[in-house]
């Protein structure tokens, strides 16, 4: 997909203050410092559309971006470790869960997972919550450029084995790298097809 325009719209913690739900919307979430902002920037062909940071927990709001004047991207606060109080993290979780359950035009949530490490409890629990609430999602395994081909295959096999302990059928997944742009084409194919179905439906 050709990116003609990509702009930041608004940040907030109140779902009622999000942009009108009149376009297809896709959210990005993952453990803190998994590379959400870098991935959004790569997908949208912009260096600083989403603010990146080496500090875990930098994203603390629901951040809306408008892509090609026809699609919303949403950068959500990360879960797991963050340099914030338990009370603050609980607040992020509450408004994030409310957004995910109540946003009517949210078509997919992309859950980012670090391909370099074994399955983490925070990721597994969050995906279980998504499944329990019947919210569609795609797993995006990030930073695959940091692994050799054999290491990646080994890690993915281990991850699939762990997931199959809880899931009868594995959710769709994408292997990605913000550095080499692997996964970009596959991501946009999913969005293009989902957008087409959305406009046919509505």
QUITA-V961468 format. One record per helix or strand of 3 or more residues. SS is the DSSP state (2 for helix, 1 for strand). FROM is the first residue (numbers start at 1). TO is the last residue. If there is no record, write none. Layout:
ss	from	to
SS	FROM	TO
SS	FROM	TO
This chain:
ss	from	to
1	6	12
2	15	17
1	24	31
2	36	43
1	62	67
1	71	75
2	86	102
1	106	114
2	121	132
1	137	142
2	144	146
2	149	163
1	173	175
2	184	201
